[in-house]
Structures are given as C-alpha cells and as structure tokens.
C-alpha cells in the first residue's frame, strides 16, 4: 500500500487503496460504510476495542434459536447476511 499517515488512530489511504479494501469487505460490513467514491476519506473513523465489539455482537444476537448444543454453550445467534456459502 502507499503512504499511510496515522492521524488520531486513523489511517488515511488514497482512493485506489480505499476502493480495494472496500471491495474486499463482507456485505454486512460495507452496508454500514459509505463507498469510497462518496467520501473525502479524511473523516475520522472510530476504532472499536475488542470489548466494545463483543458488546455490540452480543446486543445484536438472538438468544434461544440454536438446538442440540453442548452443555454450558451460550445459545446466541447472529446473522451476518452472508449470501454465498
């Protein structure tokens, strides 16, 4: 990749790099981000900590939908909107 400049924990990429990375994202992630061509690519993007990500994933999950789980297994299901097996 080209020159990456850290700015308050944000890395600024050129448009070609951003487009390449955006195209590689799963659809359920890219649905929450503006396409690179519509942004200035200089707006700070908040970085999530592992604890914050865990909290979000647990909040988005649906409890009690799985069956035949081993004992003491957490019964939470989260849909990632994957359309390709």
N, C-alpha and C positions, 0 to 999 in steps of 0.2 A: 504494500500500500504506500501511498505518498506520505508526505509530511503530516504528522498528527500532532496537534498542539493541545495540551491539556489546559482547559480553562475552567476553573472551579469544578473539577472532576468531570468535565465534558470534553469529548474529543471532536474536533472539527475536521470533517472529511470533505474532499472535493465531490462534486456532483456525481461523477462516474463511480467513485468508490461507494458513495451512499446508495446509488441505484443498484449496484451489485449486491450490497449487503441487504437492502430492502427486498430484492427479488428472492433471496435465499431464506427469508423468514417464513415460518408457517403462517397460513392464512389467519389463524386465530390471533396471532400477534400483530400482523400487518394491518388487520382491521381496526386496530386502535391507534395506528400511527398515520400521519399524513404522508402521501407519496413524496419522494424526494423532490420531484419537479415542482411541487406546490409550496415548498417551504424555503426559507432562507438558509437553513441548515446551520444557523448560528444560535438558535434559541436553546437555552439550557434544557436538558432532559434529566429529570430527577432519576437518580440511581437508587434502586431498591436494595436494601440489605437482605440477607437470607431470611432473617426473622420477619421482615415486612412481607416478603414474597410468600412465606409459609402462611402468614395470617390471611393474605388475600386468597390463596388457593383454598384454605380451609373454609373461608367465608363463601366462596363460590361453589363449594361441593354440596352434593345432595346426600344426606345420610340415609342408611337403611335400604339401598337399592341393590346391593350385591348379595348373592346367596352362596352357600357352600364354602364359606371362608374358614380358615383355620381358627382355632380358639385364640382369643386376645388380638385378633386382627381388627383394625379400625375399619368400619363399614362406611366409607365415604367415596362417592363417585364424582368425578369432574369430567365434563365433556370438553374435548379440545377442538371440536369442529373439524376433525380430520375427515377428508373425503376420499383419500387414496390409501389403500391398505398396504 
